[in-house]
Amino acid sequence: MNMLRSLKAFCLVALLLFIGTASAITASPLAELVGVKTEDGVPLFGLHYRPAVKSTSVVIHLPGGPGAFASSQDMAPLALALNRNGYHFLSFNLRTAGANGMIYAKSDEYLKDIAAIVAYAKEKGLTNIILLGHSLSSARAFYYLAQTHEPMVKGIIVSAGITSPYQEAQMRWNETERAQYEDFLAKRREDVKAGRGKELSSYQWGGPRRVFEFSAATWVDVFGNPQESNAGTVKFSKDITLPVLIVHGTKDETAVPKNAEEILASLTNSPKKELVWIEGGNHLFIGTADKYAEVVSAWVTKNFGKTLKKTARK
């Protein structure tokens, strides 16, 4: 119970931070703090931005990293732009948004999180669903769709997406760095095999400020190679048969631009795929949030229409 209260308190603070970071040229949209429970009983909290019209369409934002909707990325301009075009906007925490972060993360558990969020949308009568996965959550979204083929999901937006944690690192590292990580990963596999999957290990993932600490099982499950990890987009892209937008910053320091190009090339079964670059955009589109909102909302309305006739809210 104390943990649930702490989560609610965290989300209330996050709500204030999230809606208070709207771009100076746009008004802050209003959001309702909502909650769901996953099939295994994990409480998830999120923000529900409602349009001023009756609508059955929604864009669901799945945050990157540990999955916390409160971050340095300003999503308020996008929420406002979508609401103006008659779309609901949901942004939910994932189960690893709490104090422990991704220390014990498992790819399969995120399937339960996304399923619970999608179920919430459907309960609200929102049956035209577009998933927006940012960074690592682009991989989570692809994995979810490959496993469920959820018919209410009509499109997907890959925001600063990665091929996988392992593969994106290969693009950034030199030969020596790649060899060092293979040695580290081999030891984590041995830890798991020996029953030490919960033992923690740290690794300098990129730059002096990006030292990650995770359990041995998480290193293998999330940061392992494509044969052992399901945290990947290109691994499941053949199962994506929906329209896809890839939006990527030209100055992305985390998911280097080659990630976007490889994801685009891998989408062989998508009926409509598009890659749009945000000039000067970094991994969180800091300073380019308005352009990001313009690109995403324009793609959504171009492919799925808009609802502008005012009726009662749903």
Contacts in CASP RR format, 6 or more apart in sequence:
PFRMAT RR
TARGET T0000
AUTHOR 0000-0000-0000
METHOD contacts of the structure
MODEL  1
MNMLRSLKAFCLVALLLFIGTASAITASPLAELVGVKTEDGVPLFGLHYR
PAVKSTSVVIHLPGGPGAFASSQDMAPLALALNRNGYHFLSFNLRTAGAN
GMIYAKSDEYLKDIAAIVAYAKEKGLTNIILLGHSLSSARAFYYLAQTHE
PMVKGIIVSAGITSPYQEAQMRWNETERAQYEDFLAKRREDVKAGRGKEL
SSYQWGGPRRVFEFSAATWVDVFGNPQESNAGTVKFSKDITLPVLIVHGT
KDETAVPKNAEEILASLTNSPKKELVWIEGGNHLFIGTADKYAEVVSAWV
TKNFGKTLKKTARK
4 43 0 8 1.000
7 43 0 8 1.000
7 45 0 8 1.000
7 98 0 8 1.000
8 45 0 8 1.000
10 98 0 8 1.000
11 33 0 8 1.000
11 45 0 8 1.000
11 46 0 8 1.000
11 93 0 8 1.000
12 33 0 8 1.000
13 70 0 8 1.000
14 68 0 8 1.000
14 69 0 8 1.000
14 70 0 8 1.000
14 93 0 8 1.000
15 31 0 8 1.000
15 33 0 8 1.000
15 47 0 8 1.000
15 70 0 8 1.000
17 70 0 8 1.000
18 31 0 8 1.000
18 47 0 8 1.000
18 69 0 8 1.000
18 70 0 8 1.000
18 75 0 8 1.000
18 76 0 8 1.000
18 91 0 8 1.000
19 28 0 8 1.000
19 29 0 8 1.000
19 30 0 8 1.000
19 31 0 8 1.000
19 47 0 8 1.000
19 76 0 8 1.000
20 28 0 8 1.000
20 76 0 8 1.000
21 74 0 8 1.000
21 76 0 8 1.000
22 28 0 8 1.000
22 29 0 8 1.000
22 74 0 8 1.000
22 76 0 8 1.000
22 77 0 8 1.000
22 80 0 8 1.000
23 74 0 8 1.000
23 76 0 8 1.000
23 77 0 8 1.000
23 289 0 8 1.000
23 290 0 8 1.000
25 290 0 8 1.000
26 76 0 8 1.000
26 77 0 8 1.000
26 80 0 8 1.000
26 290 0 8 1.000
27 80 0 8 1.000
28 76 0 8 1.000
28 80 0 8 1.000
29 49 0 8 1.000
29 76 0 8 1.000
29 79 0 8 1.000
29 80 0 8 1.000
29 83 0 8 1.000
29 89 0 8 1.000
30 49 0 8 1.000
31 47 0 8 1.000
31 48 0 8 1.000
31 49 0 8 1.000
31 79 0 8 1.000
32 47 0 8 1.000
32 48 0 8 1.000
32 50 0 8 1.000
33 45 0 8 1.000
33 46 0 8 1.000
33 47 0 8 1.000
34 45 0 8 1.000
34 46 0 8 1.000
34 47 0 8 1.000
34 48 0 8 1.000
34 120 0 8 1.000
35 43 0 8 1.000
35 44 0 8 1.000
35 45 0 8 1.000
35 46 0 8 1.000
35 120 0 8 1.000
36 43 0 8 1.000
36 44 0 8 1.000
36 92 0 8 1.000
36 116 0 8 1.000
36 117 0 8 1.000
36 119 0 8 1.000
36 120 0 8 1.000
37 43 0 8 1.000
37 44 0 8 1.000
37 116 0 8 1.000
38 44 0 8 1.000
38 95 0 8 1.000
38 112 0 8 1.000
38 113 0 8 1.000
38 115 0 8 1.000
38 116 0 8 1.000
39 112 0 8 1.000
39 115 0 8 1.000
39 116 0 8 1.000
40 109 0 8 1.000
40 112 0 8 1.000
42 95 0 8 1.000
42 112 0 8 1.000
42 113 0 8 1.000
44 92 0 8 1.000
44 93 0 8 1.000
44 94 0 8 1.000
44 95 0 8 1.000
44 113 0 8 1.000
44 116 0 8 1.000
44 117 0 8 1.000
45 92 0 8 1.000
45 93 0 8 1.000
46 69 0 8 1.000
46 90 0 8 1.000
46 91 0 8 1.000
46 92 0 8 1.000
46 93 0 8 1.000
47 69 0 8 1.000
47 79 0 8 1.000
47 89 0 8 1.000
47 90 0 8 1.000
47 91 0 8 1.000
47 92 0 8 1.000
48 88 0 8 1.000
48 89 0 8 1.000
48 90 0 8 1.000
49 79 0 8 1.000
49 80 0 8 1.000
49 82 0 8 1.000
49 83 0 8 1.000
49 88 0 8 1.000
49 89 0 8 1.000
49 90 0 8 1.000
49 91 0 8 1.000
50 83 0 8 1.000
50 88 0 8 1.000
50 313 0 8 1.000
50 314 0 8 1.000
51 82 0 8 1.000
51 83 0 8 1.000
51 84 0 8 1.000
51 85 0 8 1.000
51 86 0 8 1.000
51 87 0 8 1.000
51 88 0 8 1.000
51 307 0 8 1.000
51 313 0 8 1.000
52 83 0 8 1.000
52 86 0 8 1.000
52 310 0 8 1.000
52 313 0 8 1.000
53 86 0 8 1.000
53 307 0 8 1.000
53 308 0 8 1.000
53 309 0 8 1.000
53 310 0 8 1.000
53 311 0 8 1.000
53 313 0 8 1.000
54 307 0 8 1.000
54 311 0 8 1.000
54 312 0 8 1.000
54 313 0 8 1.000
54 314 0 8 1.000
55 86 0 8 1.000
55 87 0 8 1.000
55 88 0 8 1.000
55 126 0 8 1.000
55 307 0 8 1.000
55 314 0 8 1.000
56 125 0 8 1.000
56 126 0 8 1.000
56 127 0 8 1.000
56 128 0 8 1.000
56 314 0 8 1.000
57 86 0 8 1.000
57 87 0 8 1.000
57 88 0 8 1.000
57 126 0 8 1.000
57 128 0 8 1.000
57 129 0 8 1.000
57 130 0 8 1.000
57 304 0 8 1.000
57 307 0 8 1.000
58 87 0 8 1.000
58 88 0 8 1.000
58 89 0 8 1.000
58 90 0 8 1.000
58 121 0 8 1.000
58 126 0 8 1.000
58 128 0 8 1.000
58 129 0 8 1.000
58 130 0 8 1.000
59 78 0 8 1.000
59 82 0 8 1.000
59 87 0 8 1.000
59 88 0 8 1.000
59 89 0 8 1.000
59 90 0 8 1.000
59 130 0 8 1.000
59 131 0 8 1.000
59 132 0 8 1.000
59 157 0 8 1.000
59 296 0 8 1.000
59 300 0 8 1.000
60 90 0 8 1.000
60 91 0 8 1.000
60 92 0 8 1.000
60 117 0 8 1.000
60 118 0 8 1.000
60 121 0 8 1.000
60 129 0 8 1.000
60 130 0 8 1.000
60 131 0 8 1.000
60 132 0 8 1.000
61 69 0 8 1.000
61 75 0 8 1.000
61 78 0 8 1.000
61 89 0 8 1.000
61 90 0 8 1.000
61 91 0 8 1.000
61 92 0 8 1.000
61 132 0 8 1.000
61 133 0 8 1.000
61 134 0 8 1.000
62 92 0 8 1.000
62 94 0 8 1.000
62 114 0 8 1.000
62 117 0 8 1.000
62 131 0 8 1.000
62 132 0 8 1.000
62 133 0 8 1.000
62 134 0 8 1.000
62 137 0 8 1.000
62 140 0 8 1.000
62 141 0 8 1.000
63 69 0 8 1.000
63 71 0 8 1.000
63 73 0 8 1.000
63 91 0 8 1.000
63 92 0 8 1.000
63 93 0 8 1.000
63 94 0 8 1.000
63 97 0 8 1.000
63 134 0 8 1.000
63 137 0 8 1.000
64 133 0 8 1.000
64 134 0 8 1.000
64 135 0 8 1.000
64 136 0 8 1.000
64 137 0 8 1.000
65 96 0 8 1.000
65 102 0 8 1.000
65 135 0 8 1.000
65 136 0 8 1.000
65 137 0 8 1.000
66 94 0 8 1.000
66 96 0 8 1.000
66 97 0 8 1.000
66 98 0 8 1.000
66 101 0 8 1.000
66 102 0 8 1.000
66 105 0 8 1.000
67 93 0 8 1.000
67 94 0 8 1.000
67 96 0 8 1.000
67 97 0 8 1.000
67 137 0 8 1.000
68 93 0 8 1.000
68 94 0 8 1.000
68 97 0 8 1.000
68 98 0 8 1.000
69 75 0 8 1.000
69 91 0 8 1.000
69 92 0 8 1.000
69 93 0 8 1.000
69 97 0 8 1.000
71 284 0 8 1.000
72 284 0 8 1.000
72 286 0 8 1.000
73 134 0 8 1.000
73 284 0 8 1.000
73 285 0 8 1.000
73 286 0 8 1.000
73 289 0 8 1.000
74 285 0 8 1.000
74 286 0 8 1.000
74 287 0 8 1.000
74 289 0 8 1.000
75 91 0 8 1.000
75 289 0 8 1.000
76 289 0 8 1.000
77 289 0 8 1.000
77 290 0 8 1.000
77 292 0 8 1.000
77 293 0 8 1.000
78 89 0 8 1.000
78 289 0 8 1.000
78 292 0 8 1.000
78 293 0 8 1.000
78 296 0 8 1.000
78 297 0 8 1.000
79 89 0 8 1.000
79 91 0 8 1.000
80 293 0 8 1.000
81 293 0 8 1.000
81 294 0 8 1.000
81 296 0 8 1.000
81 297 0 8 1.000
82 88 0 8 1.000
82 89 0 8 1.000
82 296 0 8 1.000
82 297 0 8 1.000
82 300 0 8 1.000
83 89 0 8 1.000
85 297 0 8 1.000
85 300 0 8 1.000
85 301 0 8 1.000
85 305 0 8 1.000
85 306 0 8 1.000
85 307 0 8 1.000
85 308 0 8 1.000
86 306 0 8 1.000
86 307 0 8 1.000
86 308 0 8 1.000
87 297 0 8 1.000
87 300 0 8 1.000
87 306 0 8 1.000
87 307 0 8 1.000
88 121 0 8 1.000
88 124 0 8 1.000
88 126 0 8 1.000
90 117 0 8 1.000
90 120 0 8 1.000
90 121 0 8 1.000
92 113 0 8 1.000
92 117 0 8 1.000
94 110 0 8 1.000
94 113 0 8 1.000
94 137 0 8 1.000
94 140 0 8 1.000
95 109 0 8 1.000
95 110 0 8 1.000
95 112 0 8 1.000
95 113 0 8 1.000
96 102 0 8 1.000
96 105 0 8 1.000
102 214 0 8 1.000
102 218 0 8 1.000
102 222 0 8 1.000
103 200 0 8 1.000
103 213 0 8 1.000
103 214 0 8 1.000
103 215 0 8 1.000
103 218 0 8 1.000
104 198 0 8 1.000
104 214 0 8 1.000
104 215 0 8 1.000
104 217 0 8 1.000
104 218 0 8 1.000
105 214 0 8 1.000
105 218 0 8 1.000
105 221 0 8 1.000
105 222 0 8 1.000
106 217 0 8 1.000
106 218 0 8 1.000
106 221 0 8 1.000
106 222 0 8 1.000
107 140 0 8 1.000
107 143 0 8 1.000
107 221 0 8 1.000
107 222 0 8 1.000
107 229 0 8 1.000
107 230 0 8 1.000
107 231 0 8 1.000
108 230 0 8 1.000
110 140 0 8 1.000
110 143 0 8 1.000
110 144 0 8 1.000
111 140 0 8 1.000
111 143 0 8 1.000
111 144 0 8 1.000
111 147 0 8 1.000
111 148 0 8 1.000
114 131 0 8 1.000
114 140 0 8 1.000
114 141 0 8 1.000
114 144 0 8 1.000
115 144 0 8 1.000
115 148 0 8 1.000
118 129 0 8 1.000
118 150 0 8 1.000
118 152 0 8 1.000
118 153 0 8 1.000
121 129 0 8 1.000
121 152 0 8 1.000
122 129 0 8 1.000
122 152 0 8 1.000
124 314 0 8 1.000
125 314 0 8 1.000
127 152 0 8 1.000
128 152 0 8 1.000
128 154 0 8 1.000
128 304 0 8 1.000
129 150 0 8 1.000
129 152 0 8 1.000
129 153 0 8 1.000
129 154 0 8 1.000
129 155 0 8 1.000
130 153 0 8 1.000
130 154 0 8 1.000
130 155 0 8 1.000
130 156 0 8 1.000
130 157 0 8 1.000
130 300 0 8 1.000
130 304 0 8 1.000
131 141 0 8 1.000
131 144 0 8 1.000
131 145 0 8 1.000
131 153 0 8 1.000
131 155 0 8 1.000
131 156 0 8 1.000
131 157 0 8 1.000
132 141 0 8 1.000
132 156 0 8 1.000
132 157 0 8 1.000
132 159 0 8 1.000
132 296 0 8 1.000
133 140 0 8 1.000
133 141 0 8 1.000
133 156 0 8 1.000
133 157 0 8 1.000
133 158 0 8 1.000
133 159 0 8 1.000
133 161 0 8 1.000
134 159 0 8 1.000
134 160 0 8 1.000
134 161 0 8 1.000
135 159 0 8 1.000
135 160 0 8 1.000
135 161 0 8 1.000
135 162 0 8 1.000
135 254 0 8 1.000
135 255 0 8 1.000
135 283 0 8 1.000
136 162 0 8 1.000
136 165 0 8 1.000
136 231 0 8 1.000
138 158 0 8 1.000
138 159 0 8 1.000
138 160 0 8 1.000
138 161 0 8 1.000
138 162 0 8 1.000
138 233 0 8 1.000
138 263 0 8 1.000
139 161 0 8 1.000
139 162 0 8 1.000
139 164 0 8 1.000
139 165 0 8 1.000
139 231 0 8 1.000
139 232 0 8 1.000
139 233 0 8 1.000
140 231 0 8 1.000
141 156 0 8 1.000
141 158 0 8 1.000
142 156 0 8 1.000
142 232 0 8 1.000
142 233 0 8 1.000
142 235 0 8 1.000
142 236 0 8 1.000
142 237 0 8 1.000
142 239 0 8 1.000
142 240 0 8 1.000
143 230 0 8 1.000
143 231 0 8 1.000
143 232 0 8 1.000
143 235 0 8 1.000
143 236 0 8 1.000
144 150 0 8 1.000
145 153 0 8 1.000
145 156 0 8 1.000
145 236 0 8 1.000
145 239 0 8 1.000
145 240 0 8 1.000
145 242 0 8 1.000
146 236 0 8 1.000
146 239 0 8 1.000
146 240 0 8 1.000
149 239 0 8 1.000
153 242 0 8 1.000
154 242 0 8 1.000
154 243 0 8 1.000
154 304 0 8 1.000
155 242 0 8 1.000
155 243 0 8 1.000
155 244 0 8 1.000
155 303 0 8 1.000
155 304 0 8 1.000
156 240 0 8 1.000
156 242 0 8 1.000
156 243 0 8 1.000
156 244 0 8 1.000
156 245 0 8 1.000
157 244 0 8 1.000
157 245 0 8 1.000
157 246 0 8 1.000
157 247 0 8 1.000
157 296 0 8 1.000
157 299 0 8 1.000
157 300 0 8 1.000
158 233 0 8 1.000
158 244 0 8 1.000
158 245 0 8 1.000
158 246 0 8 1.000
158 247 0 8 1.000
158 248 0 8 1.000
158 260 0 8 1.000
158 263 0 8 1.000
159 247 0 8 1.000
159 296 0 8 1.000
160 247 0 8 1.000
160 248 0 8 1.000
160 249 0 8 1.000
160 252 0 8 1.000
160 254 0 8 1.000
160 255 0 8 1.000
160 283 0 8 1.000
160 284 0 8 1.000
160 285 0 8 1.000
161 233 0 8 1.000
161 246 0 8 1.000
161 248 0 8 1.000
161 255 0 8 1.000
161 259 0 8 1.000
161 260 0 8 1.000
161 263 0 8 1.000
162 168 0 8 1.000
162 232 0 8 1.000
162 233 0 8 1.000
162 255 0 8 1.000
162 259 0 8 1.000
163 171 0 8 1.000
163 232 0 8 1.000
163 233 0 8 1.000
163 234 0 8 1.000
163 259 0 8 1.000
163 262 0 8 1.000
163 263 0 8 1.000
164 224 0 8 1.000
164 226 0 8 1.000
164 229 0 8 1.000
164 231 0 8 1.000
164 232 0 8 1.000
164 233 0 8 1.000
164 234 0 8 1.000
164 235 0 8 1.000
165 222 0 8 1.000
165 223 0 8 1.000
165 224 0 8 1.000
165 229 0 8 1.000
165 231 0 8 1.000
165 232 0 8 1.000
166 223 0 8 1.000
166 224 0 8 1.000
166 225 0 8 1.000
166 226 0 8 1.000
166 229 0 8 1.000
167 226 0 8 1.000
167 232 0 8 1.000
167 234 0 8 1.000
167 259 0 8 1.000
167 262 0 8 1.000
168 254 0 8 1.000
168 255 0 8 1.000
168 256 0 8 1.000
168 259 0 8 1.000
169 178 0 8 1.000
169 181 0 8 1.000
169 205 0 8 1.000
169 206 0 8 1.000
170 178 0 8 1.000
171 256 0 8 1.000
171 258 0 8 1.000
171 259 0 8 1.000
172 206 0 8 1.000
172 256 0 8 1.000
173 181 0 8 1.000
181 203 0 8 1.000
184 201 0 8 1.000
184 203 0 8 1.000
184 219 0 8 1.000
185 219 0 8 1.000
185 220 0 8 1.000
185 223 0 8 1.000
185 224 0 8 1.000
185 225 0 8 1.000
187 201 0 8 1.000
188 201 0 8 1.000
188 216 0 8 1.000
188 219 0 8 1.000
188 220 0 8 1.000
189 216 0 8 1.000
189 220 0 8 1.000
189 228 0 8 1.000
191 197 0 8 1.000
191 199 0 8 1.000
191 201 0 8 1.000
191 216 0 8 1.000
192 216 0 8 1.000
192 217 0 8 1.000
192 220 0 8 1.000
196 216 0 8 1.000
197 215 0 8 1.000
197 216 0 8 1.000
197 217 0 8 1.000
198 215 0 8 1.000
198 216 0 8 1.000
198 217 0 8 1.000
199 215 0 8 1.000
199 216 0 8 1.000
200 213 0 8 1.000
200 214 0 8 1.000
200 215 0 8 1.000
200 216 0 8 1.000
201 213 0 8 1.000
201 214 0 8 1.000
201 215 0 8 1.000
201 216 0 8 1.000
201 219 0 8 1.000
202 211 0 8 1.000
202 212 0 8 1.000
202 213 0 8 1.000
203 211 0 8 1.000
203 212 0 8 1.000
203 219 0 8 1.000
204 210 0 8 1.000
204 211 0 8 1.000
205 211 0 8 1.000
205 212 0 8 1.000
212 223 0 8 1.000
214 222 0 8 1.000
214 223 0 8 1.000
220 228 0 8 1.000
220 229 0 8 1.000
221 228 0 8 1.000
221 229 0 8 1.000
221 230 0 8 1.000
221 231 0 8 1.000
222 229 0 8 1.000
222 231 0 8 1.000
223 229 0 8 1.000
223 231 0 8 1.000
224 231 0 8 1.000
226 232 0 8 1.000
226 234 0 8 1.000
226 235 0 8 1.000
230 236 0 8 1.000
233 263 0 8 1.000
233 266 0 8 1.000
234 262 0 8 1.000
234 263 0 8 1.000
234 266 0 8 1.000
237 263 0 8 1.000
237 266 0 8 1.000
237 267 0 8 1.000
237 268 0 8 1.000
237 269 0 8 1.000
237 270 0 8 1.000
238 266 0 8 1.000
238 268 0 8 1.000
238 269 0 8 1.000
239 269 0 8 1.000
240 267 0 8 1.000
240 269 0 8 1.000
240 270 0 8 1.000
241 269 0 8 1.000
241 270 0 8 1.000
241 271 0 8 1.000
242 270 0 8 1.000
242 271 0 8 1.000
243 270 0 8 1.000
243 271 0 8 1.000
243 272 0 8 1.000
243 273 0 8 1.000
243 303 0 8 1.000
244 267 0 8 1.000
244 270 0 8 1.000
244 272 0 8 1.000
244 273 0 8 1.000
244 274 0 8 1.000
245 273 0 8 1.000
245 274 0 8 1.000
245 276 0 8 1.000
245 296 0 8 1.000
245 299 0 8 1.000
246 260 0 8 1.000
246 263 0 8 1.000
246 264 0 8 1.000
246 273 0 8 1.000
246 274 0 8 1.000
246 275 0 8 1.000
246 276 0 8 1.000
247 275 0 8 1.000
247 276 0 8 1.000
247 278 0 8 1.000
247 292 0 8 1.000
247 295 0 8 1.000
247 296 0 8 1.000
247 299 0 8 1.000
248 255 0 8 1.000
248 257 0 8 1.000
248 259 0 8 1.000
248 260 0 8 1.000
248 275 0 8 1.000
248 276 0 8 1.000
248 277 0 8 1.000
248 278 0 8 1.000
249 257 0 8 1.000
249 277 0 8 1.000
249 278 0 8 1.000
249 279 0 8 1.000
249 280 0 8 1.000
249 281 0 8 1.000
249 282 0 8 1.000
249 283 0 8 1.000
249 285 0 8 1.000
249 288 0 8 1.000
250 257 0 8 1.000
250 277 0 8 1.000
250 278 0 8 1.000
250 279 0 8 1.000
250 280 0 8 1.000
250 281 0 8 1.000
251 280 0 8 1.000
251 281 0 8 1.000
251 282 0 8 1.000
252 259 0 8 1.000
252 281 0 8 1.000
252 282 0 8 1.000
252 283 0 8 1.000
253 282 0 8 1.000
253 283 0 8 1.000
254 283 0 8 1.000
255 283 0 8 1.000
257 277 0 8 1.000
260 275 0 8 1.000
260 277 0 8 1.000
261 275 0 8 1.000
264 273 0 8 1.000
264 275 0 8 1.000
267 273 0 8 1.000
272 303 0 8 1.000
274 299 0 8 1.000
276 295 0 8 1.000
276 299 0 8 1.000
278 285 0 8 1.000
278 288 0 8 1.000
278 291 0 8 1.000
278 292 0 8 1.000
278 295 0 8 1.000
279 288 0 8 1.000
279 291 0 8 1.000
280 288 0 8 1.000
281 287 0 8 1.000
281 288 0 8 1.000
281 292 0 8 1.000
282 288 0 8 1.000
285 291 0 8 1.000
285 292 0 8 1.000
END
